[in-house]
Amino acid sequence: MPRRTAHRTALAAALVTPLLLPLWAAGPAGAHGAPTDPVSRVVACSPEGGDRVGSAACRAAVAANGAPFTAWDNLRLANVNGRDRQVVPDGKLCSGGLPAYRGLDLARADWPSTRMTPGATLTMRYVSTIPHTGTFRMYLTKPGYDPAGPLSWSDLPEKPFAEVTDPALTDGAYRLKATLPSDRTGRHVLYTVWQNSSTPDTYYSCSDVVFPEKEAAAPQQEAASPEEKESEKAEDEKEKETEEQKPGGNAADPQPPSQAQPQGDHTPVAATSGPGSGPSTPMLAGGAAAVLLLTGGAALAVRLRRR
């Protein structure tokens, strides 16, 4: 065999062999694939997962598997025919119930994830090797989903938020566009079901996604009731009256500057002393005049009696 032909044969065998690993549980070989964006658990924890394969969740998943996820694009079941909820057991949605992928079902809140925006347009990149017809159904866990528990069908809505049928395979991937639900916050699971129509296979995948948490709303002051408003009005009027009763408190009728007393001076005006000043001077003059008058009258009476 020529050297060039032998080299090509060896290269083809190296590329095809990983795809032919655990086919015993899947049925006839078909269009293999899995989501790479948002990254699915099986891709993140595969040898092609890059730095993500070294995460705590992936190391635990590989340990639970007992083997690495080499056949990351072969998580499929045959002859399901849309009976996903009857065939795939609760708590085993991410593995499709296949023992070779059981590590993907671990209930953890630290799986490698992709950040999402509520209500935004999602463009999923679903890598595949052979073009096939079929329908992609995308589900997003319900509001309030707890990632610390096993994923069950009750965590998913009855209907997918998006369906895409027979998309084109371009450059080795399907690109699926859909609008994300707008009412999700925190960590969720994007569950994708790809039901082939040109093969008997259905593929399952879990992609962990994270939405921003809602900001805590500032506490709003409750509107006062009519009774509370009347009470506040009465208190304001009472305070106003009290201010007006204080010296100098009535701004509408100010005390004339000539009569105003220095603040803190409590000396009565009538007690002011000083020579020839104040009301005490006329009082003394009037008393002296009265004494003179009485004395003069008495002298006149004595003179009249002697005559």
Backbone bond lengths (Angstrom), bond angles and torsions (degrees), N, CA, C in turn:
res aa  C-N    CA-C-N  psi(-1)  N-CA   C-N-CA  omega(-1)  CA-C   N-CA-C  phi
1 M - - - 1.473 - - 1.531 108.30 -
2 P 1.336 117.46 130.70 1.476 118.89 178.92 1.514 111.00 -58.52
3 R 1.339 114.83 151.69 1.467 119.82 -176.72 1.516 111.11 -61.10
4 R 1.333 120.43 -40.94 1.461 123.27 -177.28 1.531 110.27 -64.34
5 T 1.314 117.15 -41.29 1.459 120.54 179.99 1.520 110.64 -65.83
6 A 1.317 117.05 -41.10 1.461 121.15 179.29 1.514 110.73 -63.12
7 H 1.323 117.10 -39.02 1.468 120.70 179.90 1.519 111.26 -64.75
8 R 1.327 116.35 -42.97 1.463 120.15 179.23 1.522 111.41 -64.66
9 T 1.298 116.36 -38.30 1.465 120.27 179.34 1.519 110.77 -64.36
10 A 1.322 116.79 -42.35 1.468 120.46 179.77 1.522 111.06 -66.33
11 L 1.348 117.98 -39.52 1.456 121.73 -179.90 1.518 111.20 -65.75
12 A 1.333 116.26 -42.28 1.463 120.02 178.47 1.516 110.77 -62.96
13 A 1.313 116.59 -40.35 1.469 120.14 179.20 1.516 110.84 -64.24
14 A 1.348 118.38 -38.98 1.466 121.88 -179.21 1.521 111.34 -66.16
15 L 1.341 117.14 -33.97 1.460 120.50 -178.82 1.518 112.09 -79.87
16 V 1.306 116.33 -34.01 1.470 120.18 -174.76 1.516 111.88 -84.33
17 T 1.335 118.53 -33.80 1.460 121.19 -173.93 1.520 113.60 -55.26
18 P 1.375 121.19 -46.00 1.465 119.60 179.81 1.517 112.67 -60.39
19 L 1.329 117.33 -29.73 1.457 119.62 -179.13 1.518 111.51 -74.73
20 L 1.300 117.19 -17.50 1.463 120.42 -177.89 1.517 112.62 -97.12
21 L 1.347 118.06 6.54 1.459 121.72 178.29 1.511 108.88 -70.26
22 P 1.155 132.79 -154.97 1.449 134.17 -159.59 1.523 116.86 -34.03
23 L 1.327 119.64 57.92 1.457 121.44 175.44 1.518 111.12 -81.74
24 W 1.318 117.85 -9.05 1.454 120.90 -177.19 1.516 112.23 -60.09
25 A 1.332 117.16 -27.16 1.461 119.17 -176.45 1.512 112.54 -98.23
26 A 1.315 118.11 -0.68 1.449 119.39 -168.91 1.517 114.99 -114.63
27 G 1.296 120.39 -21.00 1.448 120.40 -176.84 1.512 110.41 94.99
28 P 1.348 117.40 -158.19 1.469 120.75 -175.68 1.520 111.85 -61.69
29 A 1.334 115.93 143.60 1.460 120.36 179.15 1.516 109.63 -68.20
30 G 1.345 116.16 143.20 1.457 119.58 -178.71 1.505 110.99 -146.52
31 A 1.349 115.65 -137.08 1.461 121.61 -177.29 1.513 109.30 -87.51
32 H 1.307 116.36 99.22 1.454 120.06 -178.36 1.522 110.44 -76.15
33 G 1.347 116.62 150.75 1.452 118.45 178.18 1.511 113.21 178.14
34 A 1.360 115.41 169.56 1.461 123.20 177.81 1.525 108.55 -168.92
35 P 1.339 117.86 155.12 1.480 120.24 178.57 1.530 111.04 -72.35
36 T 1.328 114.47 134.30 1.460 119.67 174.07 1.531 111.63 -109.05
37 D 1.335 117.40 -15.52 1.462 121.63 176.98 1.534 108.94 -153.23
38 P 1.346 117.57 112.56 1.472 126.85 -4.70 1.525 110.95 -64.49
39 V 1.312 115.12 137.52 1.455 121.00 -170.26 1.524 111.10 -61.09
40 S 1.321 115.85 134.80 1.457 121.30 176.79 1.525 109.28 -84.66
41 R 1.317 115.77 161.32 1.467 119.95 -179.06 1.524 111.52 -60.57
42 V 1.327 115.96 -42.23 1.461 119.00 -175.40 1.526 111.25 -66.34
43 V 1.334 117.97 -33.63 1.474 120.70 177.66 1.520 110.16 -75.37
44 A 1.337 116.87 -44.12 1.468 120.55 -178.67 1.522 111.54 -59.54
45 C 1.325 116.92 -36.19 1.461 121.01 -175.33 1.528 112.86 -98.10
46 S 1.324 116.89 9.12 1.466 120.97 177.76 1.529 109.79 -86.73
47 P 1.318 118.20 169.40 1.472 119.82 175.85 1.522 112.85 -58.87
48 E 1.348 118.08 -20.60 1.463 122.30 177.49 1.527 112.20 -89.89
49 G 1.313 117.95 7.44 1.454 121.42 -174.50 1.513 115.49 -79.56
50 G 1.338 117.45 -4.57 1.460 120.42 179.63 1.522 111.93 67.20
51 D 1.354 115.89 -139.86 1.458 120.20 -177.82 1.522 112.32 -64.80
52 R 1.326 117.15 -24.13 1.463 120.49 -176.43 1.519 112.37 -65.09
53 V 1.323 117.23 -28.18 1.461 119.82 -178.69 1.529 111.49 -64.14
54 G 1.334 116.16 -22.08 1.463 119.67 179.00 1.509 114.27 -88.37
55 S 1.339 118.32 1.82 1.464 121.35 179.35 1.529 110.45 -67.99
56 A 1.326 115.44 160.01 1.470 120.06 -178.10 1.523 111.25 -60.96
57 A 1.341 117.14 -39.47 1.457 120.38 -178.83 1.525 111.43 -65.87
58 C 1.327 116.92 -43.21 1.459 119.96 -179.62 1.526 111.53 -68.17
59 R 1.311 117.02 -39.26 1.468 119.03 177.98 1.527 110.71 -63.08
60 A 1.339 115.65 -38.31 1.467 119.38 178.02 1.527 110.69 -68.72
61 A 1.334 117.24 -37.65 1.463 120.81 -179.64 1.526 111.04 -66.39
62 V 1.327 116.60 -43.02 1.467 120.02 178.79 1.529 110.21 -65.33
63 A 1.328 116.09 -39.11 1.468 119.64 178.26 1.525 111.00 -64.17
64 A 1.346 117.22 -40.43 1.465 120.32 178.52 1.522 111.11 -67.64
65 N 1.332 116.13 -31.99 1.464 120.78 177.72 1.518 112.02 -71.96
66 G 1.318 114.82 -38.00 1.457 119.18 -173.46 1.519 111.96 85.43
67 A 1.338 116.70 3.62 1.461 121.43 -179.90 1.525 108.55 -164.01
68 P 1.321 117.85 153.00 1.475 120.12 178.85 1.528 110.87 -70.22
69 F 1.334 115.46 161.41 1.459 121.17 -179.89 1.533 109.83 -86.24
70 T 1.315 115.58 68.21 1.456 119.97 -178.17 1.527 110.66 -67.90
71 A 1.313 117.61 -43.17 1.465 122.07 -179.99 1.526 109.71 -89.77
72 W 1.325 116.03 61.04 1.463 120.98 -174.50 1.529 112.64 -67.74
73 D 1.341 118.66 -18.57 1.464 121.91 -177.27 1.534 112.68 -102.28
74 N 1.318 116.61 18.86 1.466 119.10 -173.86 1.527 112.51 -125.04
75 L 1.341 116.59 25.62 1.471 119.97 -179.55 1.535 107.89 -83.43
76 R 1.336 116.23 91.19 1.456 120.60 -172.48 1.515 110.94 -148.37
77 L 1.328 114.73 157.63 1.461 123.08 175.38 1.523 108.45 -127.32
78 A 1.311 116.06 146.65 1.458 120.53 179.93 1.528 110.52 -98.32
79 N 1.344 114.28 149.71 1.467 122.43 171.22 1.526 114.24 59.18
80 V 1.297 117.07 36.37 1.465 120.50 175.03 1.526 109.72 -78.63
81 N 1.317 116.27 -41.70 1.471 122.52 175.47 1.534 113.40 55.87
82 G 1.322 116.73 43.20 1.462 121.22 175.96 1.512 114.73 83.24
83 R 1.326 118.98 1.75 1.476 122.27 -179.54 1.534 110.08 -93.34
84 D 1.321 115.49 45.82 1.470 120.18 -174.45 1.525 112.03 -57.88
85 R 1.326 117.51 -46.32 1.467 120.94 -175.59 1.527 112.10 -69.71
86 Q 1.301 117.32 -21.89 1.459 120.19 177.57 1.528 112.15 -88.01
87 V 1.325 116.87 -28.85 1.464 120.62 -174.75 1.533 112.22 -92.16
88 V 1.327 117.50 -43.45 1.469 121.19 -176.69 1.525 109.00 -89.76
89 P 1.339 119.00 121.24 1.475 121.43 -176.21 1.534 111.95 -72.82
90 D 1.343 116.05 154.20 1.467 121.19 171.86 1.523 109.53 -58.28
91 G 1.328 115.72 144.62 1.455 120.96 -179.91 1.512 113.59 80.83
92 K 1.355 117.26 -4.67 1.462 120.71 -179.24 1.526 111.34 -129.92
93 L 1.321 115.77 28.52 1.456 119.55 -176.59 1.525 111.94 -68.24
94 C 1.326 117.45 -37.58 1.466 120.23 -175.70 1.528 111.67 -72.88
95 S 1.313 117.80 -27.63 1.470 121.31 178.34 1.514 112.17 -93.90
96 G 1.338 116.78 -7.90 1.459 119.63 -174.97 1.516 111.59 67.29
97 G 1.327 116.98 13.49 1.453 120.92 -177.16 1.518 113.58 80.70
98 L 1.327 118.49 8.47 1.462 122.79 -178.38 1.528 110.11 -88.57
99 P 1.325 118.94 125.49 1.473 121.18 -179.19 1.519 113.23 -58.39
100 A 1.334 117.85 -30.33 1.468 120.24 -177.06 1.534 112.14 -69.78
101 Y 1.335 117.43 -10.22 1.468 121.42 -178.84 1.531 111.94 -125.50
102 R 1.317 117.04 19.35 1.469 121.00 -173.27 1.527 113.13 -61.05
103 G 1.328 117.70 -26.24 1.464 120.24 179.58 1.514 112.90 -62.99
104 L 1.335 118.57 -20.60 1.467 122.19 -179.40 1.520 112.28 -74.03
105 D 1.320 118.01 -12.55 1.463 121.78 -177.77 1.528 112.89 -91.49
106 L 1.327 117.85 1.51 1.466 119.67 -179.18 1.530 109.80 -59.51
107 A 1.342 116.08 132.28 1.472 121.42 179.18 1.522 108.56 -82.70
108 R 1.322 116.32 101.70 1.455 122.45 -178.05 1.524 109.08 -141.87
109 A 1.346 115.08 155.02 1.467 120.31 177.92 1.526 111.64 -108.49
110 D 1.352 117.00 19.15 1.464 119.76 -177.65 1.531 112.65 -127.14
111 W 1.329 116.91 22.93 1.461 118.93 175.12 1.530 110.02 -62.58
112 P 1.338 117.69 147.06 1.472 118.80 173.56 1.528 109.27 -54.11
113 S 1.325 116.17 133.77 1.465 119.81 -170.49 1.523 111.21 -133.36
114 T 1.336 114.20 169.33 1.455 122.99 177.65 1.518 108.38 -124.49
115 R 1.327 116.77 133.99 1.472 120.36 179.54 1.522 110.30 -77.32
116 M 1.335 114.89 136.99 1.453 122.24 -178.56 1.528 109.76 -126.61
117 T 1.328 115.98 162.02 1.460 122.28 176.73 1.518 108.94 -118.13
118 P 1.337 119.16 125.67 1.463 120.71 -179.38 1.530 111.45 -57.26
119 G 1.322 116.20 135.57 1.454 121.11 177.10 1.518 114.92 76.17
120 A 1.331 117.39 0.08 1.464 120.51 -178.30 1.529 110.79 -81.49
121 T 1.313 116.19 169.64 1.458 121.43 176.63 1.519 109.41 -86.21
122 L 1.317 115.97 123.06 1.458 122.37 178.12 1.525 108.90 -94.60
123 T 1.323 116.33 133.45 1.456 121.55 171.07 1.522 107.62 -118.40
124 M 1.314 115.79 98.71 1.464 119.97 -179.08 1.526 109.83 -82.37
125 R 1.317 115.31 136.04 1.474 121.18 174.56 1.523 107.05 -105.30
126 Y 1.322 114.40 111.91 1.464 121.32 -176.23 1.528 107.41 -113.57
127 V 1.337 115.38 104.44 1.458 121.20 -175.75 1.530 109.92 -72.87
128 S 1.312 115.66 138.78 1.467 121.24 177.34 1.519 109.40 -147.27
129 T 1.340 115.44 160.20 1.460 119.66 -176.75 1.520 113.00 -101.22
130 I 1.335 117.30 -31.03 1.465 121.98 -177.04 1.520 108.38 -132.42
131 P 1.331 119.25 133.61 1.464 120.16 178.27 1.523 111.52 -68.47
132 H 1.328 114.83 132.63 1.465 121.04 177.62 1.511 108.71 -143.24
133 T 1.309 114.95 153.93 1.460 119.96 175.90 1.522 109.42 -84.08
134 G 1.325 114.62 157.45 1.459 119.49 179.50 1.515 111.58 156.83
135 T 1.328 116.02 -178.70 1.465 122.02 -176.58 1.522 110.35 -122.79
136 F 1.328 114.93 131.58 1.463 121.99 173.73 1.530 108.02 -95.86
137 R 1.325 116.60 130.50 1.465 121.91 176.08 1.529 107.86 -119.52
138 M 1.335 116.01 126.75 1.466 120.73 -177.17 1.530 110.57 -114.65
139 Y 1.316 115.64 128.30 1.460 123.09 179.09 1.529 108.61 -119.53
140 L 1.314 116.27 149.20 1.463 121.75 174.79 1.522 108.02 -126.99
141 T 1.325 116.17 131.06 1.454 119.25 -177.76 1.526 110.99 -53.23
142 K 1.329 115.68 150.13 1.461 122.25 -174.24 1.530 111.22 -67.99
143 P 1.352 116.82 159.30 1.470 119.78 173.42 1.533 110.36 -56.41
144 G 1.320 115.81 138.71 1.462 120.30 -178.51 1.514 113.50 88.41
145 Y 1.325 118.11 5.56 1.471 121.13 179.22 1.526 111.02 -58.45
146 D 1.339 115.34 137.16 1.464 121.34 -179.59 1.527 108.91 -107.99
147 P 1.336 118.37 108.69 1.465 120.20 -178.26 1.523 113.55 -69.16
148 A 1.336 116.89 -10.58 1.463 119.47 -179.84 1.526 111.96 -77.30
149 G 1.334 117.46 -6.92 1.458 121.14 179.62 1.515 110.92 -111.43
150 P 1.347 118.44 161.75 1.464 121.15 179.32 1.527 110.99 -65.68
151 L 1.324 116.78 143.08 1.458 121.49 -178.68 1.528 109.73 -74.30
152 S 1.340 114.45 124.96 1.462 120.72 -179.79 1.520 109.44 -122.52
153 W 1.318 116.10 164.33 1.465 120.36 179.04 1.525 111.02 -62.84
154 S 1.312 117.74 -28.81 1.466 120.34 178.87 1.522 111.95 -68.36
155 D 1.338 117.64 -16.99 1.471 121.28 176.34 1.523 111.90 -77.62
156 L 1.322 117.12 -12.71 1.460 122.09 -177.11 1.526 110.44 -109.98
157 P 1.324 118.14 145.27 1.461 120.41 174.34 1.529 110.81 -62.60
158 E 1.327 115.86 158.87 1.461 119.93 178.65 1.522 111.36 -63.44
159 K 1.332 115.98 -37.37 1.451 120.02 -177.57 1.527 110.53 -111.44
160 P 1.320 117.58 144.88 1.478 120.02 177.58 1.525 109.84 -69.47
161 F 1.327 116.61 154.50 1.466 119.82 176.34 1.522 111.23 -81.27
162 A 1.358 117.15 -11.34 1.458 120.68 177.88 1.524 110.21 -156.43
163 E 1.318 115.79 146.04 1.472 123.79 173.28 1.526 108.61 -134.38
164 V 1.307 116.11 134.80 1.465 121.42 177.93 1.525 107.26 -130.66
165 T 1.323 116.31 124.40 1.461 121.45 -176.99 1.523 110.73 -112.55
166 D 1.315 114.96 132.23 1.459 124.04 175.06 1.532 114.03 52.29
167 P 1.304 118.74 51.63 1.473 119.02 175.61 1.532 110.13 -71.19
168 A 1.317 115.41 163.17 1.464 119.97 -179.64 1.529 110.28 -82.85
169 L 1.308 115.71 141.40 1.462 121.26 174.83 1.533 107.41 -91.18
170 T 1.325 116.72 114.29 1.462 122.15 -176.14 1.525 109.77 -125.48
171 D 1.317 115.68 124.64 1.474 121.06 179.61 1.530 111.51 53.73
172 G 1.315 115.43 41.54 1.453 120.49 174.15 1.515 115.48 77.63
173 A 1.348 118.15 16.27 1.465 119.65 -179.78 1.526 111.11 -152.26
174 Y 1.326 115.49 147.79 1.465 121.92 167.61 1.527 107.39 -89.28
175 R 1.305 116.33 141.94 1.465 121.12 176.39 1.524 108.14 -118.89
176 L 1.317 115.02 110.13 1.455 122.03 -171.88 1.522 109.74 -106.59
177 K 1.323 116.59 119.94 1.470 121.02 -179.76 1.522 109.73 -100.81
178 A 1.337 115.50 136.74 1.466 121.50 178.78 1.524 109.19 -158.45
179 T 1.333 115.77 156.68 1.466 121.35 177.19 1.528 109.30 -95.17
180 L 1.309 116.48 124.68 1.462 121.37 -179.02 1.526 110.76 -72.83
181 P 1.329 117.89 148.97 1.464 120.12 172.07 1.525 110.50 -57.89
182 S 1.325 116.02 149.57 1.471 120.71 -174.50 1.526 113.01 -98.93
183 D 1.328 118.15 2.55 1.473 120.33 -173.39 1.524 112.96 -114.20
184 R 1.324 117.33 28.48 1.466 119.58 -179.43 1.524 110.19 -110.00
185 T 1.323 114.94 142.28 1.464 121.96 173.74 1.525 108.14 -137.28
186 G 1.318 115.74 153.98 1.451 119.58 176.90 1.522 113.16 75.93
187 R 1.328 115.84 -157.00 1.476 122.51 -173.87 1.523 110.99 -87.07
188 H 1.345 115.33 135.49 1.464 122.00 178.86 1.522 109.77 -142.38
189 V 1.338 115.22 173.18 1.459 122.08 176.49 1.523 108.44 -118.72
190 L 1.327 115.51 126.13 1.459 122.48 173.05 1.529 106.20 -92.92
191 Y 1.320 115.85 110.94 1.466 121.68 -174.77 1.532 108.70 -103.31
192 T 1.324 115.89 120.68 1.462 121.20 -176.00 1.521 110.28 -114.82
193 V 1.326 115.08 130.40 1.469 122.58 176.73 1.524 107.55 -117.95
194 W 1.314 116.31 122.58 1.465 120.64 177.38 1.530 108.17 -113.46
195 Q 1.310 115.35 105.84 1.464 121.01 179.91 1.530 108.98 -98.11
196 N 1.322 115.20 110.73 1.462 119.56 178.71 1.529 110.82 -70.56
197 S 1.319 114.60 146.02 1.471 119.26 172.50 1.521 111.15 -107.84
198 S 1.338 116.98 -16.90 1.467 120.89 177.90 1.526 112.14 -96.56
199 T 1.351 116.79 -5.93 1.460 122.60 173.23 1.532 107.09 -137.20
200 P 1.334 118.90 166.78 1.466 120.97 178.89 1.523 113.27 -83.42
201 D 1.341 118.30 8.63 1.461 121.70 -170.20 1.531 113.11 -93.57
202 T 1.337 114.63 148.91 1.470 123.15 170.94 1.520 107.84 -128.22
203 Y 1.328 116.26 131.45 1.466 122.48 -177.23 1.532 109.38 -106.11
204 Y 1.323 116.04 147.13 1.461 122.18 -178.15 1.533 108.72 -129.74
205 S 1.325 115.49 144.67 1.475 118.75 178.33 1.520 110.52 -155.85
206 C 1.332 114.55 149.79 1.470 122.91 175.92 1.523 108.89 -118.25
207 S 1.326 115.78 123.30 1.469 121.45 173.52 1.519 107.73 -115.56
208 D 1.319 116.79 124.00 1.463 120.66 179.61 1.521 109.42 -85.48
209 V 1.340 115.75 128.11 1.468 121.34 -177.84 1.526 108.88 -129.29
210 V 1.337 115.19 154.74 1.460 120.62 -178.00 1.528 108.70 -130.28
211 F 1.339 115.80 126.83 1.465 122.39 176.04 1.530 108.70 -103.85
212 P 1.331 118.34 153.70 1.467 120.52 178.37 1.524 111.07 -61.82
213 E 1.328 115.01 145.12 1.456 120.37 175.20 1.519 109.31 -75.95
214 K 1.324 117.04 149.11 1.454 120.62 177.24 1.517 109.88 -71.44
215 E 1.348 116.20 138.79 1.459 120.26 176.52 1.518 109.62 -75.38
216 A 1.332 115.42 141.14 1.464 120.22 179.69 1.522 109.82 -66.27
217 A 1.311 115.76 127.33 1.467 120.52 -178.83 1.522 110.17 -73.77
218 A 1.333 116.60 141.63 1.461 121.51 178.37 1.527 109.65 -66.50
219 P 1.350 118.29 137.31 1.466 119.92 -179.39 1.518 111.42 -61.46
220 Q 1.315 116.11 132.11 1.453 121.81 -179.85 1.520 110.24 -97.91
221 Q 1.358 115.29 137.01 1.456 120.63 -179.99 1.525 108.79 -75.54
222 E 1.343 115.64 129.64 1.444 120.21 -179.24 1.524 110.58 -69.93
223 A 1.337 115.72 143.09 1.461 120.60 179.64 1.526 109.90 -68.16
224 A 1.330 116.21 138.28 1.460 120.90 -178.59 1.526 110.20 -71.15
225 S 1.328 116.09 142.52 1.455 121.45 177.56 1.533 109.40 -74.12
226 P 1.355 118.51 163.21 1.470 120.69 178.04 1.525 112.41 -55.49
227 E 1.343 117.83 -38.91 1.463 120.67 179.56 1.522 110.97 -64.12
228 E 1.364 115.77 -41.88 1.461 119.42 179.97 1.526 110.70 -66.59
229 K 1.333 117.13 -36.87 1.457 119.94 178.15 1.523 111.39 -64.56
230 E 1.372 118.20 -41.72 1.459 121.28 178.36 1.514 110.93 -64.15
231 S 1.368 116.16 -39.82 1.461 119.87 179.32 1.525 111.08 -64.02
232 E 1.348 116.44 -43.01 1.459 119.69 178.64 1.530 111.14 -63.69
233 K 1.347 117.18 -37.96 1.457 121.21 179.72 1.522 110.81 -64.44
234 A 1.371 115.76 -42.82 1.462 119.73 179.35 1.526 111.14 -63.41
235 E 1.341 116.77 -40.24 1.459 120.20 179.66 1.533 110.35 -65.09
236 D 1.341 116.92 -39.89 1.460 119.84 178.74 1.530 111.46 -63.05
237 E 1.348 116.66 -42.01 1.471 120.01 179.64 1.524 111.24 -65.89
238 K 1.341 116.09 -38.07 1.466 120.23 178.83 1.521 110.79 -63.85
239 E 1.334 116.59 -43.16 1.456 120.29 178.75 1.518 110.71 -64.00
240 K 1.335 116.75 -36.40 1.458 120.99 179.54 1.521 111.18 -65.05
241 E 1.359 116.48 -43.27 1.463 120.61 178.42 1.525 111.10 -62.80
242 T 1.325 115.95 -40.64 1.472 119.81 179.78 1.522 110.67 -62.51
243 E 1.317 117.18 -40.79 1.457 120.83 179.14 1.527 111.30 -65.17
244 E 1.353 116.72 -37.58 1.460 120.03 -178.46 1.527 112.19 -69.55
245 Q 1.352 117.07 -28.17 1.464 120.97 -179.50 1.528 112.63 -77.24
246 K 1.297 117.78 -15.62 1.455 120.70 179.70 1.522 109.44 -75.17
247 P 1.409 119.66 148.47 1.474 121.79 176.99 1.515 110.28 -55.51
248 G 1.347 114.39 126.28 1.464 119.19 179.46 1.503 112.49 74.33
249 G 1.350 117.81 10.26 1.455 120.32 -175.60 1.498 112.92 -83.02
250 N 1.404 118.14 -19.06 1.455 120.81 -178.10 1.520 108.49 -94.21
251 A 1.307 115.30 104.23 1.466 119.52 -177.14 1.506 111.70 -70.38
252 A 1.360 117.99 -20.35 1.462 120.76 -177.93 1.523 112.03 -78.16
253 D 1.349 118.69 -22.32 1.467 121.95 -178.09 1.524 109.09 -131.76
254 P 1.302 117.83 70.02 1.471 119.59 -174.65 1.524 111.16 -70.47
255 Q 1.320 115.88 152.07 1.460 122.24 177.72 1.516 109.45 -72.96
256 P 1.346 117.82 134.54 1.479 119.85 179.80 1.516 110.40 -57.87
257 P 1.312 116.72 142.83 1.468 119.62 -177.78 1.511 112.96 -59.46
258 S 1.361 118.25 -32.01 1.454 119.50 -177.01 1.505 112.45 -69.53
259 Q 1.372 116.66 -25.30 1.465 119.07 -179.26 1.518 112.32 -100.91
260 A 1.289 115.88 -8.17 1.460 117.97 -177.35 1.511 110.03 -69.72
261 Q 1.312 114.93 141.13 1.451 120.53 178.94 1.517 109.43 -99.44
262 P 1.314 114.68 148.17 1.470 116.88 175.32 1.508 109.65 -60.14
263 Q 1.354 116.09 140.54 1.449 119.85 -179.55 1.519 109.93 -61.00
264 G 1.351 114.88 129.70 1.468 120.62 178.60 1.512 113.50 91.53
265 D 1.355 120.39 -4.01 1.466 122.83 178.95 1.515 107.83 -95.16
266 H 1.335 117.49 110.73 1.467 123.00 -177.11 1.532 112.31 -104.83
267 T 1.363 120.13 16.61 1.471 122.96 -179.53 1.520 110.18 -78.37
268 P 1.347 119.76 123.23 1.469 120.93 179.78 1.523 110.55 -60.65
269 V 1.342 115.02 146.13 1.466 119.54 -179.51 1.523 111.34 -64.56
270 A 1.352 117.30 -38.64 1.481 120.86 -176.43 1.509 112.11 -66.28
271 A 1.308 118.94 -19.04 1.472 121.30 -177.52 1.511 111.84 -91.22
272 T 1.306 117.32 5.02 1.457 119.39 179.82 1.522 109.73 -65.56
273 S 1.322 118.93 130.65 1.467 122.77 -175.83 1.510 110.22 -109.80
274 G 1.365 113.21 163.15 1.463 119.06 177.79 1.510 109.43 148.03
275 P 1.306 118.54 146.72 1.468 121.68 -176.19 1.507 111.00 -62.48
276 G 1.344 114.70 122.69 1.450 121.29 173.62 1.496 114.47 69.48
277 S 1.271 115.39 19.97 1.453 117.01 -178.98 1.495 109.43 -128.04
278 G 1.295 118.34 153.31 1.454 123.52 175.08 1.500 111.31 83.10
279 P 1.292 119.74 172.05 1.469 125.63 -177.00 1.517 113.62 -70.47
280 S 1.341 123.54 -12.51 1.469 124.04 -179.64 1.528 111.64 -69.04
281 T 1.315 122.64 -27.18 1.461 125.37 -177.97 1.521 111.89 -65.98
282 P 1.293 122.82 -51.96 1.473 120.47 178.06 1.510 112.48 -61.73
283 M 1.335 118.79 -31.99 1.465 120.46 -179.71 1.526 109.58 -64.24
284 L 1.322 118.79 -43.16 1.462 121.76 179.54 1.537 111.21 -66.04
285 A 1.329 117.41 -40.97 1.481 120.49 -179.59 1.505 111.19 -64.22
286 G 1.296 117.80 -40.72 1.469 120.39 178.98 1.500 112.18 -64.68
287 G 1.313 119.15 -37.26 1.479 122.07 179.81 1.523 110.87 -66.68
288 A 1.342 117.28 -40.15 1.469 119.47 179.87 1.510 111.45 -65.42
289 A 1.299 117.23 -37.95 1.473 120.54 178.91 1.515 111.29 -64.02
290 A 1.317 115.72 -39.05 1.482 119.14 179.89 1.525 110.18 -65.09
291 V 1.335 117.72 -39.62 1.477 120.40 179.46 1.536 111.11 -64.03
292 L 1.330 117.45 -43.61 1.467 120.99 179.01 1.524 111.83 -61.74
293 L 1.335 114.44 -40.05 1.459 118.72 -179.37 1.525 111.23 -63.46
294 L 1.326 116.18 -44.97 1.465 119.78 179.83 1.550 110.55 -64.20
295 T 1.320 117.09 -40.41 1.481 119.87 -179.27 1.523 111.64 -65.35
296 G 1.319 115.95 -41.86 1.464 119.35 179.23 1.523 112.25 -65.44
297 G 1.312 115.56 -37.71 1.472 119.37 178.88 1.507 111.73 -65.05
298 A 1.299 117.13 -40.05 1.470 120.69 179.92 1.522 111.08 -65.63
299 A 1.340 117.98 -40.66 1.486 120.69 179.29 1.510 110.85 -64.89
300 L 1.304 118.69 -38.93 1.460 122.49 179.33 1.525 110.88 -64.75
301 A 1.308 115.62 -39.15 1.480 118.51 179.59 1.514 110.34 -65.69
302 V 1.316 120.82 -37.84 1.457 123.22 -179.89 1.516 110.40 -64.79
303 R 1.321 118.03 -41.84 1.432 122.60 -179.66 1.544 111.08 -62.97
304 L 1.274 117.49 -41.41 1.491 122.08 -179.69 1.519 110.42 -64.27
305 R 1.294 118.02 -37.33 1.454 121.09 -178.93 1.520 109.65 -68.06
306 R 1.347 120.71 -37.55 1.479 122.67 -177.88 1.484 109.57 -68.06
307 R 1.276 121.16 -30.26 1.465 121.63 179.34 1.507 109.08 -74.76
